[in-house]
Amino acid sequence: MQKNLKKYQEVITDENSSGSVLFLLVYNVLSQDMIKNKQDPLEMVNWDPDTFHDEIKEAFRIEMPESNFNKMMAARELVASNTFWQSLPDFIMLCNALDSGTFDTRVFDAATMDEISWAVVEATLMWPPEQSSREEFADEIVAYIREVAAAEGLSKIPAVLKFAIPEDNPIWDQITAQFADDPQMFEAVYQLSQTKTATIDNMLLERLDYMIRQLKEVELAAETSELVQNVRDLIAKYAVKEE
């Protein structure tokens, strides 16, 4: 711990750190002391925020910034419950928290397509679809994703959200119907939509690449190499392909 403390502190305070990396780092470091004290590390999943604050400050000798703390707690929620997959209000709240660390239960903050995409990426890493205990998304969440796609005028859904909208996208048909008699406007709208989707896909790839670099730097236990492989698999699966 002591020899890697500086690296850990850099990750803890880096505003670009993801919730998954933060939770993995905190869980690995704090679980070592829990095991020494003959405590079950899984108890950590049920800790309240104040306990996490105190334990992190003591172990890492530094305060975790609020936005990073919110990301970490959101990632903790992914492994502690199924609300991300089953409750629309929780899904929206966790999308905001995982993407930027924004968390305020007093104000409704609709999740945008880029926020949804990144949150689903993190959820996919924490609970890969092939795991038997992984939940499917509730119908109301899928419907919400479709509504956001329509509102943002996307002709092509970001790759990680293919489960929500089929290839023959009826939403896009509705959007473009109004431009059927204007080929130039149709082309402009189509190109803008393609650019939006490509921007989101590229953002995801950049953040995944940054995640891999951080995971290699902190040199944790076996869970790290497993998550690194999950990230690599996701990059290979969702890498933007030229058309």
C-alpha positions as CSV (number, residue, x, y, z in Angstrom):
1,M,0.0,0.0,0.0
2,Q,2.7,2.5,1.0
3,K,4.8,2.1,-2.2
4,N,1.7,2.7,-4.3
5,L,0.1,5.4,-2.2
6,K,0.9,8.2,-4.5
7,K,-0.5,6.4,-7.5
8,Y,-3.7,5.6,-5.6
9,Q,-4.0,9.2,-4.5
10,E,-3.7,10.4,-8.1
11,V,-6.5,8.1,-9.2
12,I,-8.7,9.1,-6.2
13,T,-8.4,12.8,-7.1
14,D,-8.4,12.5,-11.0
15,E,-11.6,14.0,-12.3
16,N,-11.4,11.6,-15.3
17,S,-11.4,8.5,-13.1
18,S,-14.4,6.2,-13.7
19,G,-16.7,4.9,-11.0
20,S,-15.6,1.3,-11.8
21,V,-11.9,2.1,-11.3
22,L,-12.6,4.1,-8.1
23,F,-14.7,1.3,-6.6
24,L,-12.3,-1.4,-7.6
25,L,-9.4,0.5,-6.1
26,V,-11.2,1.3,-2.8
27,Y,-12.5,-2.2,-2.5
28,N,-9.2,-3.8,-3.0
29,V,-7.3,-1.6,-0.6
30,L,-9.9,-1.6,2.2
31,S,-10.6,-5.3,1.9
32,Q,-6.9,-6.1,2.7
33,D,-7.4,-4.6,6.2
34,M,-10.8,-6.2,6.6
35,I,-9.3,-9.6,5.9
36,K,-6.5,-9.1,8.4
37,N,-9.2,-8.2,11.0
38,K,-11.1,-11.3,10.0
39,Q,-14.0,-9.3,8.5
40,D,-15.8,-10.2,5.3
41,P,-14.9,-7.6,2.6
42,L,-18.4,-8.0,1.1
43,E,-19.8,-6.1,4.1
44,M,-18.3,-3.0,2.4
45,V,-21.0,-3.2,-0.3
46,N,-23.6,-2.3,2.4
47,W,-21.6,0.6,4.1
48,D,-23.3,3.9,4.3
49,P,-21.6,7.0,2.6
50,D,-20.2,8.4,5.9
51,T,-18.4,5.1,6.6
52,F,-16.9,5.1,3.1
53,H,-15.8,8.7,3.5
54,D,-14.0,8.0,6.8
55,E,-12.4,4.7,5.6
56,I,-11.2,6.3,2.4
57,K,-9.7,9.3,4.1
58,E,-7.9,7.0,6.6
59,A,-6.6,4.5,4.1
60,F,-5.5,6.9,1.3
61,R,-4.7,9.9,3.5
62,I,-6.6,12.2,1.2
63,E,-10.2,13.3,0.7
64,M,-11.9,11.9,-2.4
65,P,-13.5,14.8,-4.4
66,E,-17.3,14.8,-4.2
67,S,-17.9,14.1,-7.9
68,N,-15.5,11.1,-7.7
69,F,-17.2,9.9,-4.5
70,N,-20.6,10.0,-6.3
71,K,-19.2,8.0,-9.2
72,M,-17.7,5.4,-6.9
73,M,-21.0,5.0,-4.9
74,A,-22.9,4.7,-8.2
75,A,-20.5,1.9,-9.2
76,R,-21.1,0.3,-5.8
77,E,-24.8,0.4,-6.5
78,L,-24.3,-1.6,-9.7
79,V,-22.9,-4.5,-7.7
80,A,-25.2,-4.0,-4.6
81,S,-28.6,-4.1,-6.3
82,N,-30.5,-4.5,-9.6
83,T,-32.0,-1.0,-9.6
84,F,-30.0,0.2,-12.6
85,W,-31.7,-2.5,-14.7
86,Q,-35.2,-2.4,-13.1
87,S,-36.0,1.1,-11.9
88,L,-36.2,4.0,-14.3
89,P,-35.7,6.7,-11.7
90,D,-32.7,4.9,-10.4
91,F,-31.4,4.3,-13.9
92,I,-31.5,8.0,-14.7
93,M,-29.9,9.0,-11.4
94,L,-27.1,6.4,-11.8
95,C,-26.5,7.4,-15.4
96,N,-25.8,11.0,-14.3
97,A,-23.7,9.9,-11.4
98,L,-21.5,7.4,-13.3
99,D,-20.9,9.9,-16.2
100,S,-20.0,13.1,-14.3
101,G,-20.5,12.5,-10.6
102,T,-23.7,14.6,-10.6
103,F,-26.0,13.5,-7.8
104,D,-28.9,15.5,-6.5
105,T,-32.2,13.8,-5.6
106,R,-33.9,17.2,-5.2
107,V,-33.7,18.0,-9.0
108,F,-34.7,15.8,-11.9
109,D,-31.8,15.7,-14.4
110,A,-32.8,13.8,-17.5
111,A,-30.0,11.4,-18.8
112,T,-28.7,12.2,-22.2
113,M,-27.6,9.6,-24.8
114,D,-23.9,10.1,-24.0
115,E,-24.6,9.7,-20.2
116,I,-26.7,6.6,-20.8
117,S,-24.1,5.1,-23.1
118,W,-21.3,5.5,-20.6
119,A,-23.4,4.2,-17.7
120,V,-24.3,1.1,-19.7
121,V,-20.7,0.5,-20.5
122,E,-19.7,0.6,-16.8
123,A,-22.6,-1.7,-16.0
124,T,-21.5,-4.1,-18.7
125,L,-18.0,-4.1,-17.2
126,M,-19.2,-4.7,-13.7
127,W,-21.9,-7.3,-14.7
128,P,-21.0,-8.8,-18.1
129,P,-24.2,-9.9,-20.0
130,E,-23.1,-13.5,-20.0
131,Q,-23.2,-13.8,-16.2
132,S,-26.3,-15.7,-15.1
133,S,-27.2,-13.2,-12.3
134,R,-27.2,-10.2,-14.7
135,E,-30.6,-8.5,-15.1
136,E,-32.2,-7.6,-18.3
137,F,-33.4,-4.0,-18.6
138,A,-37.0,-3.3,-17.7
139,D,-39.3,-2.3,-20.5
140,E,-39.7,1.3,-19.2
141,I,-35.9,1.8,-19.3
142,V,-35.7,0.5,-22.9
143,A,-38.6,2.9,-23.8
144,Y,-36.8,5.8,-22.1
145,I,-33.6,5.1,-24.1
146,R,-35.7,5.1,-27.3
147,E,-37.3,8.4,-26.4
148,V,-33.9,10.0,-25.8
149,A,-32.7,8.7,-29.1
150,A,-35.7,10.2,-30.9
151,A,-35.3,13.5,-29.0
152,E,-31.6,13.7,-30.0
153,G,-32.4,12.8,-33.6
154,L,-30.2,9.7,-33.8
155,S,-30.5,7.6,-37.0
156,K,-28.0,5.1,-35.6
157,I,-27.9,4.1,-31.9
158,P,-24.5,4.0,-30.1
159,A,-23.2,0.4,-30.4
160,V,-23.4,-0.3,-26.7
161,L,-27.2,0.4,-26.8
162,K,-28.1,-1.9,-29.7
163,F,-30.3,-3.9,-27.3
164,A,-32.7,-1.0,-27.0
165,I,-33.4,-0.2,-30.7
166,P,-33.5,-2.7,-33.6
167,E,-31.6,-2.1,-36.8
168,D,-34.7,-1.2,-38.7
169,N,-35.2,1.8,-36.5
170,P,-38.8,3.0,-36.6
171,I,-37.9,6.1,-34.5
172,W,-35.6,7.3,-37.3
173,D,-38.4,6.7,-39.8
174,Q,-40.6,9.0,-37.8
175,I,-37.9,11.7,-37.6
176,T,-37.2,11.7,-41.3
177,A,-40.7,11.4,-42.6
178,Q,-41.1,15.2,-42.3
179,F,-38.2,15.7,-44.7
180,A,-39.3,13.2,-47.3
181,D,-39.9,15.9,-49.9
182,D,-36.7,17.7,-49.2
183,P,-33.6,15.6,-50.2
184,Q,-31.1,18.2,-49.1
185,M,-32.6,18.7,-45.7
186,F,-32.9,14.9,-45.3
187,E,-29.2,14.5,-46.1
188,A,-28.2,17.3,-43.7
189,V,-30.2,15.7,-40.9
190,Y,-28.9,12.3,-41.6
191,Q,-25.3,13.4,-41.6
192,L,-25.7,15.4,-38.4
193,S,-27.2,12.3,-36.8
194,Q,-24.4,10.0,-37.9
195,T,-21.9,12.5,-36.6
196,K,-23.6,12.6,-33.2
197,T,-23.5,8.8,-32.9
198,A,-19.9,8.6,-34.0
199,T,-18.9,11.2,-31.4
200,I,-20.5,9.2,-28.7
201,D,-18.9,5.9,-29.8
202,N,-15.5,7.6,-30.0
203,M,-16.0,9.2,-26.5
204,L,-16.7,5.7,-25.1
205,L,-13.5,4.3,-26.7
206,E,-11.4,7.1,-25.3
207,R,-12.8,6.7,-21.8
208,L,-12.3,2.9,-22.0
209,D,-8.7,3.4,-23.1
210,Y,-8.1,5.8,-20.2
211,M,-9.6,3.2,-17.9
212,I,-7.1,0.5,-19.1
213,R,-4.2,2.9,-18.5
214,Q,-5.3,3.6,-14.9
215,L,-6.0,-0.1,-14.1
216,K,-2.5,-1.0,-15.2
217,E,-0.9,1.8,-13.2
218,V,-2.6,0.9,-9.9
219,E,-1.4,-2.7,-10.1
220,L,-4.0,-4.3,-7.9
221,A,-5.0,-7.9,-7.4
222,A,-6.5,-10.4,-9.9
223,E,-9.7,-8.5,-10.2
224,T,-7.8,-5.8,-12.0
225,S,-6.5,-8.0,-14.8
226,E,-10.0,-9.5,-15.2
227,L,-11.5,-6.0,-15.6
228,V,-8.8,-5.0,-18.0
229,Q,-9.7,-8.0,-20.1
230,N,-13.4,-7.0,-19.9
231,V,-12.5,-3.5,-21.1
232,R,-10.4,-4.8,-24.0
233,D,-13.2,-7.2,-25.0
234,L,-15.7,-4.3,-24.9
235,I,-13.4,-2.1,-27.0
236,A,-13.0,-4.9,-29.6
237,K,-16.7,-5.4,-29.7
238,Y,-17.8,-1.8,-29.9
239,A,-14.9,-0.2,-31.8
240,V,-16.2,2.2,-34.4
241,K,-16.2,0.6,-37.8
242,E,-15.8,2.6,-40.9
243,E,-18.8,2.2,-43.3
